[in-house]
Amino acid sequence: MKFIKEEDEERRDYIFQKNDKTLFGTRIIILVLVILTGAVIASGIHFEWF
């Protein structure tokens, strides 16, 4: 199974397709995860859990 499919390949066994929508969605998801991780760390510091 291939992880990323190029735009001009004729395959069906892939997880992500290399196009603008997939790259945009991946960036949004990574940004949200970074923000959530920062919020957990900040709340832990604020409530003195760390």
Backbone as a printed PyTorch tensor [residue, N CA C, xyz], in Angstrom:
tensor([[[  0.8520,  -1.1760,   0.0000],
         [  0.0000,   0.0000,   0.0000],
         [  0.8960,   1.2380,   0.0000]],

        [[  0.5780,   2.1560,  -0.8430],
         [  1.3310,   3.3980,  -0.9490],
         [  0.6830,   4.4590,  -0.0570]],

        [[  1.5120,   5.3170,   0.5330],
         [  1.0000,   6.3270,   1.4650],
         [  0.4280,   7.5330,   0.7240]],

        [[  1.1580,   8.0520,  -0.2750],
         [  0.7130,   9.2290,  -1.0210],
         [  0.6690,   8.8950,  -2.4980]],

        [[ -0.4440,   9.2210,  -3.1410],
         [ -0.6120,   8.9820,  -4.5610],
         [ -0.3170,  10.2610,  -5.3230]],

        [[  0.5020,  10.1560,  -6.3460],
         [  0.7480,  11.3070,  -7.2210],
         [ -0.5130,  11.5680,  -8.0480]],

        [[ -0.6440,  12.7690,  -8.5900],
         [ -1.8590,  13.1310,  -9.3240],
         [ -2.0470,  12.3450, -10.6130]],

        [[ -0.9570,  11.9190, -11.2520],
         [ -1.0820,  11.2640, -12.5440],
         [ -1.0050,   9.7390, -12.4660]],

        [[ -1.0220,   9.1660, -11.2860],
         [ -0.9370,   7.7150, -11.1480],
         [ -2.3220,   7.0810, -11.2460]],

        [[ -2.3720,   5.8980, -11.8140],
         [ -3.6150,   5.1320, -11.9190],
         [ -3.5770,   4.0080, -10.8870]],

        [[ -3.8190,   4.3200,  -9.6100],
         [ -3.8350,   3.3120,  -8.5540],
         [ -5.0270,   3.5470,  -7.6370]],

        [[ -5.3310,   2.5370,  -6.8590],
         [ -6.4250,   2.6670,  -5.9030],
         [ -5.9860,   2.3730,  -4.4820]],

        [[ -4.7570,   1.9050,  -4.2860],
         [ -4.3020,   1.5330,  -2.9430],
         [ -3.4000,   2.6240,  -2.3660]],

        [[ -3.9970,   3.6950,  -1.8980],
         [ -3.2630,   4.8150,  -1.3150],
         [ -4.0650,   5.4030,  -0.1680]],

        [[ -3.4160,   6.1660,   0.6730],
         [ -4.0870,   6.7830,   1.8180],
         [ -4.3980,   8.2530,   1.5250]],

        [[ -3.3910,   9.0030,   1.0550],
         [ -3.5680,  10.4090,   0.7200],
         [ -3.2960,  10.6270,  -0.7600]],

        [[ -3.9570,  11.6090,  -1.3280],
         [ -3.7060,  11.9990,  -2.7010],
         [ -2.9650,  13.3310,  -2.6750]],

        [[ -1.9910,  13.4850,  -3.5460],
         [ -1.1910,  14.7030,  -3.5510],
         [ -1.9000,  15.7630,  -4.3950]],

        [[ -2.7540,  16.5400,  -3.7500],
         [ -3.4200,  17.6600,  -4.4190],
         [ -3.6270,  18.7870,  -3.4030]],

        [[ -4.1760,  19.8880,  -3.8480],
         [ -4.2990,  21.0720,  -2.9980],
         [ -5.2460,  20.8610,  -1.8200]],

        [[ -6.3570,  20.1540,  -2.0290],
         [ -7.3160,  19.9310,  -0.9470],
         [ -6.6970,  19.1170,   0.1810]],

        [[ -5.9730,  18.0760,  -0.1710],
         [ -5.3600,  17.2250,   0.8420],
         [ -4.2880,  17.9790,   1.6150]],

        [[ -3.4610,  18.7450,   0.9310],
         [ -2.4250,  19.5180,   1.6110],
         [ -3.0340,  20.5690,   2.5330]],

        [[ -4.0920,  21.2380,   2.0840],
         [ -4.7660,  22.2430,   2.9040],
         [ -5.3820,  21.5990,   4.1470]],

        [[ -6.0700,  20.4820,   3.9620],
         [ -6.6870,  19.7880,   5.0920],
         [ -5.6640,  19.2830,   6.0910]],

        [[ -4.5460,  18.7630,   5.5920],
         [ -3.4900,  18.2830,   6.4720],
         [ -2.9090,  19.4190,   7.2970]],

        [[ -2.7000,  20.5520,   6.6710],
         [ -2.1600,  21.7120,   7.4020],
         [ -3.1410,  22.1940,   8.4750]],

        [[ -4.4260,  22.2050,   8.1690],
         [ -5.4400,  22.6260,   9.1420],
         [ -5.4370,  21.6780,  10.3440]],

        [[ -5.3990,  20.3740,  10.0820],
         [ -5.4280,  19.3900,  11.1620],
         [ -4.1840,  19.5150,  12.0390]],

        [[ -3.0190,  19.6750,  11.4330],
         [ -1.7910,  19.8240,  12.2080],
         [ -1.8390,  21.1000,  13.0460]],

        [[ -2.3430,  22.1910,  12.4820],
         [ -2.4600,  23.4480,  13.2160],
         [ -3.3880,  23.2960,  14.4240]],

        [[ -4.5160,  22.6430,  14.2430],
         [ -5.4580,  22.4390,  15.3470],
         [ -4.8190,  21.5810,  16.4380]],

        [[ -4.0950,  20.5400,  16.0580],
         [ -3.4350,  19.6940,  17.0540],
         [ -2.3720,  20.4550,  17.8320]],

        [[ -1.6310,  21.3220,  17.1610],
         [ -0.6240,  22.1300,  17.8490],
         [ -1.2920,  23.1000,  18.8190]],

        [[ -2.3900,  23.7140,  18.4080],
         [ -3.1100,  24.6460,  19.2810],
         [ -3.6700,  23.9100,  20.5010]],

        [[ -4.2380,  22.7350,  20.2960],
         [ -4.7850,  21.9650,  21.4180],
         [ -3.6840,  21.5230,  22.3850]],

        [[ -2.5410,  21.1170,  21.8510],
         [ -1.4250,  20.7290,  22.7070],
         [ -0.9480,  21.9200,  23.5360]],

        [[ -0.8530,  23.0780,  22.9090],
         [ -0.4740,  24.2930,  23.6300],
         [ -1.4850,  24.6560,  24.7030]],

        [[ -2.7620,  24.4660,  24.4170],
         [ -3.7970,  24.7790,  25.4020],
         [ -3.7230,  23.8370,  26.5970]],

        [[ -3.4470,  22.5670,  26.3540],
         [ -3.3160,  21.6120,  27.4620],
         [ -2.1120,  21.9620,  28.3240]],

        [[ -1.0070,  22.2930,  27.6960],
         [  0.1910,  22.6700,  28.4560],
         [ -0.0530,  23.9560,  29.2370]],

        [[ -0.6850,  24.9340,  28.6080],
         [ -0.9550,  26.2070,  29.2890],
         [ -1.9040,  26.0150,  30.4730]],

        [[ -2.9300,  25.1880,  30.3110],
         [ -3.8530,  24.9650,  31.4310],
         [ -3.1630,  24.1790,  32.5470]],

        [[ -2.2690,  23.2590,  32.1760],
         [ -1.5280,  22.5310,  33.2000],
         [ -0.6220,  23.4430,  33.9940]],

        [[  0.0070,  24.3870,  33.3440],
         [  0.8560,  25.3550,  34.0420],
         [ -0.0040,  26.2900,  34.9070]],

        [[ -1.1190,  26.7360,  34.3600],
         [ -1.9870,  27.6540,  35.0920],
         [ -2.5510,  27.0190,  36.3640]],

        [[ -2.9890,  25.7820,  36.2870],
         [ -3.5620,  25.1020,  37.4410],
         [ -2.5100,  24.3410,  38.2640]],

        [[ -1.2420,  24.5640,  37.9470],
         [ -0.0920,  24.0090,  38.6770],
         [ -0.1190,  22.4870,  38.7370]],

        [[ -0.4210,  21.8420,  37.6210],
         [ -0.3910,  20.3880,  37.5420],
         [  0.9930,  19.8900,  37.1410]],

        [[  1.8100,  20.7890,  36.6010],
         [  3.1450,  20.3840,  36.1680],
         [  4.1750,  20.9260,  37.1130]]])
